[in-house]
């Protein structure tokens, strides 16, 4: 012990010296290299194994996991979107897992079915609209024909009414002098008989 420091040193191969203080006294402790290596080998083996296992997972298994669980379903979903954009409404994207991408795929499939149903309804509306237009055009054509016939009848009735009025006027014009002549003739005949 020199100056309050007690040195406990092994006789050979001291590799590490640690200064520690106990009861206000400083001590230096050394470890032999072989003992330190054995200690580190026992303690570090699980740590190194976990480290290299993690590296193996990160560099080999994680990309495979990422590809199978994320990239493949996303590519299938994008392929479905491209097919719908091209006009194919009979596409169904597979739902591999019940996760966010599975929910997205299910929602996409539901949306495609809704679009397909709406398109069918629109086509049905177009067909029925064409039939309604044809029916309405037929009705309008019939109404127009009836209107023209009624117009012709009205014109004919108007002509007959005008002709009747003309005949009545002519008859009045003829009957007035004839009435006067008849009255005069009757007066003359009465006067001659008398």
URLINSUL-V420745 format. One record per residue. RES is the residue in one small letter. SS is DSSP state (2 for helix, 1 for strand, 0 for the rest). PSI is psi as a letter, one per 40 degrees, with the letter a starting at -180 (NA if undefined). NEAR is the number of other C-alpha atoms within 8 Angstrom. Layout:
res: {RES & RES}
ss: {SS & SS}
psi: {PSI & PSI}
near: {NEAR & NEAR}
This chain:
res: {x & x & x & x & x & x & x & x & x & x & x & x & x & x & x & x & x & x & x & x & x & x & x & x & x & x & x & x & x & x & x & x & x & x & x & x & x & x & x & x & x & x & x & x & x & x & x & x & x & x & x & x & x & x & x & x & x & x & x & x & x & x & x & x & x & x & x & x & x & x & x & x & x & x & x & x & x & x & x & x & x & x & x & x & x & x & x & x & x & x & x & x & x & x & x & x & x & x & x & x & x & x & x & x & x & x & x & x & x & x & x & x & x & x & x & x & x & x & x & x & x & x & x & x & x & x & x & x & x & x & x & x & x & x & x & x & x & x & x & x & x & x & x & x & x & x & x & x & x & x & x & x & x & x & x & x & x & x & x & x & x & x & x & x & x & x & x & x & x & x & x & x & x & x & x & x & x & x & x & x & x & x & x & x & x & x & x & x & x & x & x & x & x & x}
ss: {0 & 1 & 0 & 0 & 1 & 1 & 1 & 1 & 0 & 0 & 0 & 0 & 0 & 1 & 1 & 1 & 1 & 1 & 1 & 1 & 1 & 1 & 0 & 0 & 1 & 1 & 1 & 1 & 1 & 1 & 1 & 1 & 2 & 2 & 2 & 2 & 2 & 2 & 2 & 2 & 2 & 2 & 2 & 2 & 2 & 2 & 2 & 2 & 2 & 2 & 2 & 2 & 2 & 2 & 2 & 2 & 2 & 2 & 2 & 2 & 2 & 2 & 2 & 2 & 2 & 2 & 2 & 2 & 2 & 2 & 2 & 2 & 2 & 2 & 2 & 2 & 2 & 2 & 2 & 2 & 2 & 2 & 2 & 2 & 2 & 0 & 0 & 0 & 0 & 0 & 0 & 0 & 0 & 0 & 0 & 0 & 0 & 0 & 0 & 2 & 2 & 2 & 2 & 2 & 2 & 2 & 2 & 2 & 2 & 2 & 2 & 2 & 2 & 2 & 2 & 2 & 2 & 2 & 2 & 2 & 2 & 2 & 2 & 2 & 2 & 2 & 2 & 2 & 2 & 2 & 2 & 2 & 2 & 2 & 2 & 2 & 2 & 2 & 2 & 2 & 2 & 2 & 2 & 2 & 2 & 2 & 2 & 2 & 2 & 2 & 2 & 2 & 2 & 2 & 2 & 2 & 2 & 2 & 2 & 2 & 2 & 2 & 2 & 2 & 2 & 2 & 2 & 2 & 2 & 2 & 2 & 2 & 2 & 2 & 2 & 2 & 2 & 2 & 2 & 2 & 2 & 2 & 2 & 2 & 2 & 2 & 2 & 2 & 2 & 2 & 2 & 2 & 2 & 0}
psi: {h & h & f & e & h & h & h & g & h & i & d & i & f & h & d & h & h & h & h & i & h & h & f & f & h & h & i & h & h & i & i & i & d & d & d & d & d & d & d & d & d & d & d & e & d & d & d & d & d & d & d & d & d & d & d & d & d & d & d & d & d & d & d & d & d & d & d & d & e & d & d & d & d & d & d & d & d & d & d & d & d & d & d & d & d & e & e & h & e & e & i & h & h & i & h & d & i & g & a & d & d & d & d & d & d & d & d & d & d & d & d & d & d & d & d & d & d & d & d & d & d & d & d & d & d & d & d & d & d & d & d & d & d & d & d & d & d & d & d & d & d & d & d & d & d & d & d & d & d & d & d & d & d & d & d & d & d & d & d & d & d & d & d & d & d & d & d & d & d & d & d & d & d & d & d & d & d & d & d & d & d & d & d & d & d & d & d & d & d & d & d & d & e & NA}
near: {6 & 5 & 4 & 7 & 10 & 9 & 8 & 8 & 7 & 9 & 5 & 5 & 7 & 12 & 8 & 9 & 9 & 7 & 8 & 8 & 8 & 7 & 4 & 5 & 8 & 11 & 12 & 12 & 12 & 12 & 11 & 12 & 10 & 6 & 8 & 9 & 8 & 8 & 8 & 9 & 8 & 8 & 8 & 8 & 9 & 8 & 8 & 8 & 8 & 8 & 8 & 8 & 8 & 8 & 8 & 9 & 9 & 9 & 8 & 8 & 9 & 9 & 9 & 8 & 9 & 9 & 9 & 9 & 8 & 10 & 9 & 9 & 14 & 9 & 8 & 10 & 10 & 8 & 8 & 11 & 8 & 8 & 11 & 11 & 7 & 6 & 6 & 8 & 10 & 6 & 10 & 6 & 11 & 7 & 10 & 6 & 6 & 8 & 6 & 6 & 11 & 12 & 10 & 8 & 12 & 10 & 8 & 9 & 11 & 8 & 8 & 12 & 9 & 8 & 9 & 10 & 8 & 8 & 8 & 8 & 8 & 8 & 8 & 8 & 8 & 8 & 8 & 8 & 8 & 8 & 8 & 8 & 8 & 8 & 8 & 8 & 8 & 8 & 8 & 8 & 8 & 8 & 8 & 8 & 8 & 8 & 8 & 8 & 8 & 8 & 8 & 8 & 8 & 8 & 8 & 8 & 8 & 8 & 8 & 8 & 8 & 8 & 8 & 8 & 8 & 8 & 8 & 8 & 8 & 8 & 8 & 8 & 8 & 8 & 8 & 8 & 8 & 8 & 8 & 8 & 8 & 8 & 8 & 8 & 8 & 8 & 8 & 8 & 8 & 8 & 7 & 6 & 5 & 4}
